[in-house]
Amino acid sequence: MAHKVYLSLGSNLGNRRNALQHAVELLQQRAGTLVAKSSFIETEPWGYESDNKFLNAAVCIATDLTPPQLLTVTQQIERDMGREAKTRLGVYADRIIDIDILLYDDMHISTPELTIPHPLMHERDFVMAPLSEIMPRSEFTHLHRNKDSIDLNNNKNMKILLLGSGGREHALAWKISQSERVTHLFVAPGNGGTESVSNGHCKAVNVSMKADDFEAIRQFVIDSGVNMVVVGPEDPLVKGIYDFFQADEKLCNIPVIGPSKAGAQLEGSKDFAKGFMQRHGIPTAAYRTFDGTQVEEGVAFLETLKPPYVLKADGLCAGKGVLILPTLDEAKQELREMLGGMFGQASARVVVEEFLSGIECSVFVLTDGKDYKILPEAKDYKRIGEGDTGLNTGGMGSVSPVPFADEVWMQKVEERIIRPTIQGLSSEGLTYKGFIFLGLINVSGEPKVIEYNCRMGDPETETVMLRIKSDLVDLLEGVACGNLAERRLETDPRAAVCVMLVSGGYPGHYEKGKVISIQEPDAVVFHAGTAVEPSGRLVTAGGRVIAVSSYGKTREEAAERSFAAAAKIDFEGKYFRRDIGKDL
């Protein structure tokens, strides 16, 4: 589909035509697409102060760009024009019916008519006439601008919808509520603790709505006047909630913090992620992908590797699709079972890769698609048993900062992994506005990527949020507005340690509905798997129940505080690891 992009400069530049041609070239360059048509027009002199003032306009026909991509491109043009042409090309476009983006200088678009509150512009028809030469006058009635829905800067009455129900979402809600810009915070569906989030000007409210029920979300956003949607879990992103919003006339102005469905493939498909890394020279383990018709080829590839053996279901498996097998026979058997339907469609294809030995680290990046901020790193603990023994879980705790992730190591991460990832997403035309979780491993001082996730990690978020001193909502606004580079990220120098309390039997069979007793612990308590009964009792509702997070001058001090706080929380079958952080 072709999109008309109108550029308009009202200026007294000596060479206005060259300035507009430069903007057209920038559009072409930034959009990564051919401009099929371009033209210029000029009005008669305005006759005010100087005879060389004109209204200048250019029109380009671009292709295959979504409204958010066009907006990103035009915002970049504004910055480049400001630097290179010494003028300001105003970029104000929210929602323009028929997917037209209008760039203009010192104008304001309103409905149903075009109004221009500029001291030099007294006659509306006088200004509209030349533009009508390239765009029918009737189309101006379709222009619509709702400033607050895209230009969120200085909005002091934001309504945010946070999707999810775990400890990650409670931690995000805790941090979002600290922003003075937020007056309403909705959490869908939330848990037994999220609704207790309150910060004077803002109190969180749970909404009985699944995080992937797009139609219900649509209606709620419209009815409640939501300004921004923050997506916690991966499922809605992989299913395309970003695209769902962009395709809806009533939702396309509401920023969704998270990648497009195509961008979410970084997590949604292990094979895509590995291929992406290979295409962009990002260090990772050697691998091959096999489907159900290639079982014996997969077995033969296993024989070329050294133990232990790593098998990954291509699709999402709620954290259960990665197997690390100690012997070749076990690996062959599990490969056959996975390709035979062990994880349903998620394991219709299986990635087999070499095992990397080292210490893992989670690095989190927030990006607007071109610029990025590196959030505090963390290390999580997946095994159920102390000393990293037993079955894998969703995470038994986390620590931040990570000692080996020093300035030198993080510089390698940024240069070899983060920058190529952001540039790779852009070069492949993948819209990505949100969090990138880099699951890394330190192999003899060299960082390599184990996996990508398209959202924040859990339980890492429960320590990372503690260490962000800046206004998180301001950073999210930067993502939505495409000017993240202008926002400030400040990190708390203290250490933070999270200890996860889980149900007895987890990660195997466990019972729900156990009454939870909490004595005011000296820590930050994030609920993960809890619910409030009609009687008001707080009960367990999942395997991972509560995350206890604490600050400390050192990692050891923070850990001791979390262990002490964990002892003040009780429910039948409670279990937690007492060695979180002690291996570093």
C-alpha positions as CSV (number, residue, x, y, z in Angstrom):
1,M,0.0,0.0,0.0
2,A,1.4,3.4,-0.9
3,H,1.5,6.1,1.7
4,K,1.5,9.9,0.9
5,V,4.0,11.8,3.0
6,Y,3.6,15.6,2.9
7,L,6.5,17.9,3.8
8,S,5.9,21.6,4.3
9,L,8.3,24.4,5.2
10,G,7.2,28.0,5.8
11,S,10.6,29.7,5.9
12,N,12.8,32.4,4.5
13,L,15.6,30.1,3.6
14,G,17.7,31.2,0.7
15,N,17.2,27.9,-1.1
16,R,14.0,26.3,0.1
17,R,13.8,23.9,-2.8
18,N,17.1,22.3,-1.8
19,A,16.0,22.1,1.8
20,L,12.9,20.2,0.8
21,Q,14.8,18.0,-1.6
22,H,17.1,17.2,1.3
23,A,14.1,16.2,3.4
24,V,12.9,13.9,0.7
25,E,16.2,12.3,0.4
26,L,16.3,11.7,4.1
27,L,12.9,10.2,4.0
28,Q,14.0,7.8,1.3
29,Q,17.2,6.9,3.1
30,R,15.6,6.4,6.5
31,A,12.6,4.5,5.2
32,G,14.8,2.2,3.3
33,T,12.3,2.3,0.4
34,L,12.2,3.9,-3.0
35,V,10.3,7.2,-3.4
36,A,8.2,6.6,-6.4
37,K,7.1,10.2,-6.9
38,S,8.0,13.6,-5.6
39,S,7.0,17.1,-6.5
40,F,7.3,20.7,-5.1
41,I,5.1,23.7,-5.1
42,E,5.5,27.3,-4.0
43,T,2.9,29.9,-3.1
44,E,3.1,33.6,-3.9
45,P,5.0,35.8,-1.5
46,W,3.2,36.4,1.8
47,G,4.1,40.0,1.7
48,Y,4.9,40.2,5.4
49,E,8.3,41.6,6.6
50,S,10.0,40.2,3.5
51,D,9.1,39.3,0.0
52,N,11.0,36.0,0.1
53,K,8.7,34.1,2.4
54,F,6.9,31.2,0.8
55,L,4.9,28.2,1.8
56,N,6.8,25.3,0.3
57,A,5.6,21.8,0.1
58,A,6.9,18.4,-1.2
59,V,5.0,15.2,-1.6
60,C,6.5,11.8,-1.7
61,I,4.9,8.4,-2.3
62,A,6.6,5.8,-0.1
63,T,5.7,2.2,0.1
64,D,5.2,-0.6,2.6
65,L,5.6,1.6,5.7
66,T,3.3,1.4,8.7
67,P,2.2,4.7,10.4
68,P,4.6,4.1,13.3
69,Q,7.5,3.6,10.9
70,L,6.5,6.7,9.0
71,L,6.4,8.7,12.3
72,T,9.8,7.4,13.3
73,V,11.2,8.3,9.9
74,T,9.7,11.8,10.0
75,Q,11.0,12.4,13.5
76,Q,14.5,11.5,12.3
77,I,14.1,13.9,9.4
78,E,13.2,16.6,11.9
79,R,16.4,16.0,13.8
80,D,18.5,15.8,10.6
81,M,17.0,18.9,9.1
82,G,17.7,20.8,12.3
83,R,21.3,19.8,12.1
84,E,22.0,19.9,8.4
85,A,19.7,22.6,7.0
86,K,19.7,24.9,10.0
87,T,15.9,24.9,10.1
88,R,13.1,23.2,11.9
89,L,10.8,20.8,10.1
90,G,7.9,20.4,12.4
91,V,6.8,16.8,12.8
92,Y,3.3,16.5,14.4
93,A,1.4,13.5,13.3
94,D,-0.8,11.3,15.4
95,R,-3.5,9.6,13.4
96,I,-4.2,10.7,9.8
97,I,-6.9,8.7,8.1
98,D,-5.7,6.9,5.0
99,I,-2.3,6.6,6.6
100,D,-1.0,10.1,5.5
101,I,1.7,11.8,7.5
102,L,1.7,15.6,7.3
103,L,4.9,17.5,8.3
104,Y,4.4,21.2,8.7
105,D,6.0,24.2,10.4
106,D,4.1,26.2,13.1
107,M,0.8,24.7,12.2
108,H,-1.9,22.8,14.1
109,I,-4.2,20.2,12.6
110,S,-7.7,19.9,13.9
111,T,-11.0,18.4,12.9
112,P,-13.1,18.9,10.9
113,E,-11.1,21.8,9.2
114,L,-7.5,22.7,8.9
115,T,-6.7,25.6,11.3
116,I,-3.3,27.4,11.3
117,P,-2.7,29.6,14.4
118,H,0.4,31.3,13.0
119,P,0.9,35.1,13.1
120,L,1.9,35.2,9.5
121,M,-1.1,33.1,8.2
122,H,-4.3,35.0,8.3
123,E,-6.2,33.4,5.4
124,R,-6.9,29.6,5.7
125,D,-7.9,29.2,2.1
126,F,-4.7,31.0,1.0
127,V,-2.6,28.4,2.7
128,M,-4.8,25.5,1.7
129,A,-5.0,26.3,-2.0
130,P,-1.5,25.3,-3.0
131,L,-1.6,22.1,-1.0
132,S,-4.9,21.3,-2.8
133,E,-2.8,21.0,-6.0
134,I,-1.3,17.8,-4.7
135,M,-4.0,16.7,-2.3
136,P,-7.8,17.2,-2.8
137,R,-9.2,19.8,-0.5
138,S,-11.8,17.4,0.7
139,E,-9.1,15.2,2.2
140,F,-8.2,17.9,4.8
141,T,-11.4,17.1,6.6
142,H,-9.9,13.6,7.3
143,L,-6.9,15.0,9.1
144,H,-7.0,14.4,12.8
145,R,-4.6,15.1,15.6
146,N,-4.9,14.0,19.2
147,K,-1.8,15.5,20.8
148,D,-1.7,13.5,24.0
149,S,-1.9,10.1,22.4
150,I,1.5,10.4,20.6
151,D,3.2,13.5,22.1
152,L,3.1,12.2,25.7
153,N,5.6,14.8,27.0
154,N,4.4,16.7,30.0
155,N,1.2,14.7,30.2
156,K,0.5,14.7,33.9
157,N,-2.6,12.6,33.8
158,M,-1.5,9.4,32.2
159,K,-3.6,6.2,32.3
160,I,-1.5,3.1,31.8
161,L,-2.6,-0.5,31.3
162,L,0.0,-3.1,32.3
163,L,-0.6,-6.6,31.0
164,G,0.4,-9.7,33.1
165,S,0.0,-11.4,36.4
166,G,3.4,-12.4,37.8
167,G,6.1,-11.0,40.0
168,R,7.6,-9.2,37.0
169,E,4.3,-7.3,36.5
170,H,4.1,-6.4,40.2
171,A,7.6,-5.0,40.1
172,L,6.8,-3.0,37.0
173,A,3.6,-1.7,38.6
174,W,5.6,-0.7,41.7
175,K,8.0,1.3,39.6
176,I,5.4,2.8,37.2
177,S,3.3,4.0,40.1
178,Q,6.3,6.1,41.3
179,S,5.9,8.4,38.3
180,E,4.1,11.6,39.1
181,R,2.8,11.6,35.6
182,V,0.6,8.5,36.2
183,T,-2.8,9.0,37.8
184,H,-4.4,5.6,36.8
185,L,-2.6,2.3,36.6
186,F,-4.6,-0.8,35.5
187,V,-3.1,-4.3,35.7
188,A,-4.7,-7.1,33.7
189,P,-5.3,-9.5,35.2
190,G,-2.9,-8.8,38.0
191,N,-2.5,-10.9,41.2
192,G,-3.2,-10.7,44.9
193,G,-0.5,-8.1,45.4
194,T,-0.7,-5.8,42.4
195,E,-3.8,-4.0,43.6
196,S,-2.0,-3.0,46.8
197,V,0.4,-0.8,44.8
198,S,-0.3,2.8,45.7
199,N,1.8,5.9,45.7
200,G,-0.5,8.8,46.7
201,H,-1.3,10.1,43.3
202,C,-1.8,6.7,41.8
203,K,-3.4,3.4,43.0
204,A,-3.3,0.3,40.9
205,V,-6.5,-1.5,40.0
206,N,-6.7,-5.1,38.8
207,V,-8.8,-5.7,35.7
208,S,-10.3,-9.2,35.2
209,M,-9.0,-9.6,31.7
210,K,-6.5,-12.0,30.1
211,A,-3.3,-10.5,28.8
212,D,-3.9,-12.0,25.4
213,D,-7.6,-11.3,25.1
214,F,-7.1,-8.6,22.4
215,E,-10.8,-7.8,21.9
216,A,-11.4,-7.3,25.6
217,I,-8.3,-5.2,25.9
218,R,-9.4,-3.1,22.9
219,Q,-12.7,-2.3,24.6
220,F,-11.2,-1.5,27.9
221,V,-8.6,0.8,26.4
222,I,-11.2,2.8,24.5
223,D,-13.7,2.9,27.4
224,S,-11.0,3.9,30.0
225,G,-9.1,6.4,27.9
226,V,-5.8,4.5,28.3
227,N,-2.7,6.5,27.1
228,M,-0.2,3.6,27.0
229,V,-0.1,-0.2,27.2
230,V,2.9,-1.9,28.8
231,V,3.2,-5.6,28.0
232,G,4.7,-7.8,30.6
233,P,4.7,-11.4,29.3
234,E,5.8,-12.7,26.0
235,D,2.5,-14.4,24.8
236,P,0.6,-11.2,23.8
237,L,3.7,-9.9,21.9
238,V,4.4,-13.1,20.0
239,K,0.6,-13.2,19.2
240,G,0.9,-9.7,17.7
241,I,-0.7,-7.2,20.1
242,Y,1.4,-4.4,18.7
243,D,0.1,-5.1,15.2
244,F,-3.4,-5.5,16.5
245,F,-3.3,-1.9,17.9
246,Q,-1.7,-0.5,14.8
247,A,-4.4,-2.0,12.5
248,D,-7.2,-0.6,14.5
249,E,-8.4,3.0,13.7
250,K,-9.3,3.6,17.4
251,L,-6.2,2.1,18.9
252,C,-3.4,3.0,16.5
253,N,-2.5,6.2,18.4
254,I,-2.1,4.3,21.7
255,P,1.6,3.3,22.2
256,V,2.2,-0.3,23.0
257,I,5.6,-0.9,24.8
258,G,6.7,-4.1,23.0
259,P,7.8,-5.2,19.6
260,S,5.7,-6.1,16.6
261,K,4.8,-9.7,15.9
262,A,7.7,-9.9,13.5
263,G,10.1,-8.4,16.0
264,A,8.9,-10.8,18.8
265,Q,10.2,-13.7,16.7
266,L,13.4,-13.1,18.6
267,E,11.7,-15.0,21.4
268,G,8.9,-16.7,19.6
269,S,11.2,-18.8,17.4
270,K,14.5,-20.1,18.5
271,D,15.4,-20.9,14.9
272,F,14.7,-17.3,13.8
273,A,16.8,-15.9,16.7
274,K,19.8,-18.1,15.9
275,G,19.5,-17.2,12.2
276,F,19.3,-13.5,13.1
277,M,22.4,-13.8,15.2
278,Q,24.2,-15.6,12.4
279,R,23.2,-13.0,9.8
280,H,24.5,-10.1,12.0
281,G,27.6,-11.7,13.3
282,I,26.4,-11.8,16.9
283,P,28.4,-14.4,19.0
284,T,26.4,-17.5,20.0
285,A,26.7,-21.3,20.1
286,A,26.9,-23.3,16.9
287,Y,23.6,-24.9,16.0
288,R,21.3,-26.6,13.5
289,T,17.5,-26.8,13.3
290,F,15.6,-30.0,12.5
291,D,11.9,-30.9,11.9
292,G,10.0,-34.1,12.1
293,T,11.3,-35.2,8.7
294,Q,14.9,-34.8,9.8
295,V,15.1,-36.9,12.9
296,E,18.0,-39.1,11.8
297,E,19.9,-36.0,10.5
298,G,19.4,-34.5,14.0
299,V,20.7,-37.7,15.6
300,A,23.7,-37.6,13.3
301,F,24.4,-33.9,14.2
302,L,24.3,-34.8,17.9
303,E,27.1,-37.3,17.3
304,T,29.4,-34.5,16.2
305,L,28.9,-32.6,19.5
306,K,30.5,-33.0,22.9
307,P,28.4,-33.6,26.0
308,P,26.3,-32.2,27.5
309,Y,23.8,-31.7,24.7
310,V,21.3,-28.8,24.4
311,L,17.9,-29.2,22.7
312,K,15.5,-26.3,22.4
313,A,11.9,-26.4,21.2
314,D,11.6,-23.7,18.5
315,G,8.4,-22.2,19.9
316,L,7.2,-20.9,23.3
317,C,6.9,-23.6,26.0
318,A,6.4,-21.5,29.1
319,G,10.1,-21.9,30.0
320,K,10.0,-25.7,29.7
321,G,11.3,-26.1,26.1
322,V,15.0,-26.3,26.8
323,L,16.7,-29.6,27.7
324,I,20.3,-30.1,28.7
325,L,21.2,-33.8,28.5
326,P,24.4,-35.4,30.0
327,T,24.7,-38.4,27.6
328,L,24.4,-38.9,23.9
329,D,21.8,-41.7,24.3
330,E,19.5,-39.4,26.4
331,A,19.9,-36.6,23.9
332,K,18.9,-38.9,21.0
333,Q,15.9,-40.2,22.8
334,E,14.7,-36.7,23.9
335,L,15.2,-35.3,20.3
336,R,13.0,-38.1,18.9
337,E,10.3,-37.4,21.6
338,M,10.4,-33.6,21.1
339,L,10.0,-33.9,17.3
340,G,7.3,-36.5,18.0
341,G,5.2,-33.9,19.8
342,M,6.5,-33.7,23.4
343,F,5.7,-30.0,23.5
344,G,3.0,-30.0,20.8
345,Q,3.5,-27.5,17.9
346,A,6.2,-25.7,19.8
347,S,8.6,-28.6,19.3
348,A,7.6,-29.3,15.6
349,R,11.1,-28.0,15.0
350,V,14.0,-28.4,17.4
351,V,17.2,-26.4,17.7
352,V,20.3,-28.5,18.6
353,E,23.3,-26.5,19.7
354,E,26.6,-26.9,21.3
355,F,26.8,-26.5,25.1
356,L,28.6,-23.3,26.3
357,S,30.3,-23.5,29.7
358,G,30.4,-20.3,31.9
359,I,28.3,-18.1,34.2
360,E,25.1,-16.7,32.8
361,C,24.0,-13.1,33.0
362,S,20.9,-11.2,31.9
363,V,21.3,-7.9,30.2
364,F,18.2,-5.7,29.5
365,V,17.9,-3.1,26.8
366,L,15.1,-0.6,26.3
367,T,14.9,0.6,22.7
368,D,12.8,2.9,20.5
369,G,13.9,1.1,17.4
370,K,17.0,3.2,16.8
371,D,18.5,4.3,20.1
372,Y,18.7,2.3,23.3
373,K,19.3,2.4,27.1
374,I,21.1,-0.4,28.9
375,L,19.3,-1.2,32.1
376,P,21.0,-2.7,35.1
377,E,22.1,-6.3,34.5
378,A,21.2,-9.3,36.7
379,K,21.8,-13.0,37.3
380,D,19.0,-15.4,37.9
381,Y,19.0,-18.9,39.4
382,K,16.9,-21.5,37.6
383,R,17.5,-24.7,39.4
384,I,15.2,-25.7,42.3
385,G,17.9,-27.0,44.5
386,E,20.7,-25.2,46.3
387,G,24.1,-25.5,44.6
388,D,22.2,-25.3,41.2
389,T,20.8,-28.8,41.5
390,G,17.5,-30.4,40.5
391,L,15.0,-29.4,38.0
392,N,14.8,-26.1,36.1
393,T,12.2,-23.6,37.3
394,G,10.9,-20.2,36.2
395,G,13.5,-18.7,38.5
396,M,14.4,-19.0,42.2
397,G,16.0,-15.6,42.7
398,S,18.2,-13.0,41.2
399,V,21.0,-10.5,42.0
400,S,22.1,-7.2,40.6
401,P,24.7,-6.0,39.8
402,V,26.8,-9.0,38.5
403,P,30.5,-8.8,39.5
404,F,32.0,-10.0,36.3
405,A,29.8,-7.6,34.2
406,D,32.3,-4.9,34.7
407,E,33.0,-1.9,32.3
408,V,35.2,-3.9,30.0
409,W,32.8,-6.9,29.7
410,M,29.8,-4.6,29.2
411,Q,31.7,-2.7,26.5
412,K,32.1,-6.0,24.7
413,V,28.4,-6.7,25.2
414,E,27.4,-3.3,23.8
415,E,29.7,-3.4,20.8
416,R,29.4,-7.1,19.8
417,I,25.8,-7.8,20.8
418,I,23.6,-4.8,21.6
419,R,24.5,-2.5,18.7
420,P,24.4,-5.3,16.1
421,T,21.0,-6.4,17.5
422,I,19.4,-3.0,17.2
423,Q,20.9,-2.3,13.8
424,G,19.9,-5.8,12.6
425,L,16.3,-5.3,13.6
426,S,16.3,-2.0,11.8
427,S,18.0,-3.3,8.6
428,E,15.5,-6.2,8.5
429,G,12.5,-3.8,8.8
430,L,11.4,-5.2,12.1
431,T,9.5,-2.7,14.3
432,Y,10.8,-3.0,17.8
433,K,9.8,-0.5,20.6
434,G,10.3,-2.1,24.0
435,F,12.5,-4.3,26.1
436,I,15.1,-6.8,24.8
437,F,16.2,-9.4,27.2
438,L,19.7,-10.7,26.3
439,G,20.4,-14.1,27.9
440,L,24.2,-14.1,27.9
441,I,26.9,-16.4,29.1
442,N,30.4,-15.4,30.1
443,V,32.8,-17.8,28.3
444,S,36.3,-17.2,29.5
445,G,35.7,-13.4,29.6
446,E,33.8,-13.3,26.2
447,P,30.1,-12.7,26.1
448,K,27.9,-14.9,24.0
449,V,24.1,-15.0,23.5
450,I,22.2,-18.0,24.8
451,E,18.8,-16.6,23.9
452,Y,16.7,-13.4,23.3
453,N,13.5,-12.6,25.0
454,C,11.2,-9.8,23.9
455,R,10.3,-8.6,27.4
456,M,11.8,-8.2,30.9
457,G,12.8,-11.4,32.7
458,D,11.3,-12.8,35.9
459,P,12.7,-12.8,38.6
460,E,15.3,-10.4,37.3
461,T,12.8,-7.6,37.0
462,E,12.4,-7.8,40.8
463,T,15.9,-6.6,41.2
464,V,16.4,-4.5,38.1
465,M,13.4,-2.2,39.0
466,L,15.0,-1.5,42.4
467,R,18.1,-0.3,40.7
468,I,16.5,2.1,38.3
469,K,16.4,5.6,39.9
470,S,15.0,7.4,36.9
471,D,11.3,7.8,36.2
472,L,10.5,4.6,34.2
473,V,7.5,6.2,32.6
474,D,9.7,9.0,31.2
475,L,11.8,6.3,29.6
476,L,8.7,4.5,28.2
477,E,7.5,7.8,26.8
478,G,10.9,8.1,25.0
479,V,10.2,4.7,23.5
480,A,6.7,5.8,22.4
481,C,7.8,9.2,21.0
482,G,11.0,7.9,19.3
483,N,13.3,10.2,21.4
484,L,14.7,7.8,23.9
485,A,18.2,9.2,23.4
486,E,17.0,12.4,25.0
487,R,15.8,10.7,28.2
488,R,17.9,10.1,31.2
489,L,18.7,6.8,32.9
490,E,20.2,6.9,36.4
491,T,21.1,3.7,38.2
492,D,21.1,3.1,42.0
493,P,24.6,2.0,43.0
494,R,23.3,-0.3,45.8
495,A,23.0,-4.1,45.3
496,A,19.7,-5.8,45.1
497,V,18.9,-9.4,45.7
498,C,15.6,-11.2,45.1
499,V,14.6,-14.5,46.8
500,M,11.6,-16.4,45.4
501,L,9.3,-18.3,47.7
502,V,7.6,-21.3,46.0
503,S,5.0,-23.9,46.7
504,G,5.9,-27.3,48.0
505,G,6.4,-29.7,45.1
506,Y,7.2,-27.0,42.6
507,P,8.3,-27.3,39.7
508,G,6.4,-30.6,39.8
509,H,2.9,-31.1,41.2
510,Y,1.9,-28.6,43.9
511,E,-1.4,-27.5,45.6
512,K,-2.9,-24.1,45.4
513,G,-5.1,-22.2,47.9
514,K,-2.7,-22.2,50.9
515,V,-3.3,-19.3,53.2
516,I,-0.4,-16.8,53.2
517,S,0.7,-14.9,56.3
518,I,3.0,-11.9,55.9
519,Q,4.6,-10.1,58.9
520,E,5.8,-6.6,57.8
521,P,9.2,-7.6,56.4
522,D,12.0,-5.1,55.9
523,A,12.0,-5.7,52.2
524,V,10.1,-5.0,49.0
525,V,7.5,-7.8,48.5
526,F,6.4,-8.7,45.0
527,H,3.5,-11.2,44.5
528,A,3.9,-13.7,41.8
529,G,1.3,-16.5,42.2
530,T,-1.2,-15.2,44.7
531,A,-4.9,-14.5,44.8
532,V,-7.4,-12.8,47.1
533,E,-10.4,-14.9,48.0
534,P,-13.9,-13.4,48.3
535,S,-13.4,-13.6,52.1
536,G,-10.3,-11.4,51.8
537,R,-7.8,-14.1,52.6
538,L,-4.5,-14.1,50.6
539,V,-3.7,-17.5,49.2
540,T,-1.3,-19.2,46.9
541,A,-2.3,-19.5,43.3
542,G,0.9,-20.7,41.5
543,G,4.2,-22.5,41.8
544,R,6.2,-19.3,42.4
545,V,4.3,-17.4,45.0
546,I,6.2,-14.4,46.3
547,A,9.5,-12.6,45.5
548,V,11.3,-10.8,48.3
549,S,13.7,-8.1,47.2
550,S,16.1,-6.1,49.3
551,Y,18.7,-3.4,48.9
552,G,22.2,-3.6,50.5
553,K,25.5,-1.8,50.3
554,T,26.9,-5.2,49.2
555,R,25.3,-8.2,47.6
556,E,25.8,-10.2,50.8
557,E,24.0,-7.6,52.9
558,A,21.1,-7.4,50.4
559,A,20.8,-11.3,50.4
560,E,20.8,-11.5,54.2
561,R,18.0,-9.0,54.3
562,S,16.0,-10.9,51.8
563,F,16.5,-14.2,53.6
564,A,15.4,-12.6,56.9
565,A,12.3,-11.1,55.2
566,A,11.5,-14.5,53.6
567,A,11.3,-16.0,57.1
568,K,8.5,-13.6,58.0
569,I,6.3,-14.9,55.2
570,D,4.6,-18.2,55.8
571,F,2.4,-20.6,53.9
572,E,2.1,-24.4,54.0
573,G,4.9,-26.0,52.0
574,K,6.9,-22.8,51.6
575,Y,10.4,-23.3,50.1
576,F,13.2,-21.0,49.0
577,R,16.8,-21.3,48.2
578,R,19.2,-20.0,50.8
579,D,22.2,-19.7,48.5
580,I,21.1,-17.0,46.1
581,G,24.1,-14.9,45.1
582,K,26.6,-17.0,47.1
583,D,28.3,-18.4,43.9
584,L,29.6,-15.0,42.8
